[in-house]
């Protein structure tokens, strides 16, 4: 699953222009891409829970990783409260 996120981050960086190359913008684009694939999104959340946040972030090794993980955690909490 981390590989899938790495791919989404790479795609997001490639799709963003120079003004949007900051980590938060890249993370936003990556999350948008993941949300468009609910099966992948669910598998990513499951992997995040199983492996732990710190290990997942280290494996991603990307400046936008913390933003992506934060968004995923927030999304998961929102879904649990519905």
N, C-alpha and C positions, 0 to 999 in steps of 0.2 A: 504494500500500500504506500509506503514511503516513496517508492520509485514512481508510483502514479502521481504523487504530489510533486515530486521533483520535475516530472514531465510537465505538469500543469504550470509550475513556476517558470520553467523554461519557455513554455508557450506564451505565458503572460508577458514575460520580459520581451520576447520577440514581437508580440503584438502591440506593445505599448510604445508610444513615441518618446522622444527625449524628455519631454516635460513630465511624463508619467513614469519615469524609470525609478522613482523612489520606492523603497521596499513596501510601503503601505499601499501604493497604487498597484504594484505587482501582485501583492497579496489579494487585493480586492478583485482583480481580474482572475486570479487563480481560483478563488472561492466561487466566483460567478461561473467559471467553467465546470467546477466540481458539482455545483448545484444543478447544472443542466443534466447531470447523470446521477439520478437518485441511488441507483445500485452502487455505483462507485463511492458516492458520498457516504452511504451507510457503512460500507466496508472500511473506509478511511476512519470514520468515527470509532468503529470497533477496534481497529488496529491501534488507534490512539489510546483507547481505554486499556487494552491488553498490555501494551508495551510501556505505557507511562509517558507523560509529557516531555520530561527531560531527555529521555532516550530518543524519542521521536524527533525532537528538535535537533539533537546532535547528529542524528542520521541524515536529516535533510541538509544540514550544513549550508544554509542559504540565508542571506540577510533578511528576507521576507518571512522566514519560517515562523518566528514568534507571532507575527501578525496573523498568519494563516491558522496557527494552532489556537490562538486566542479567539478567532472568529469561529472555529470549529467547536471549541468548548462552549462559547456563548450560544451557538445554534443548538447544541445538544441540550443545554439547560432550558432553553426556550421550549424545545420539543417535549421535554419531560414535564414541564409545567402546564402544558395544554391539555 
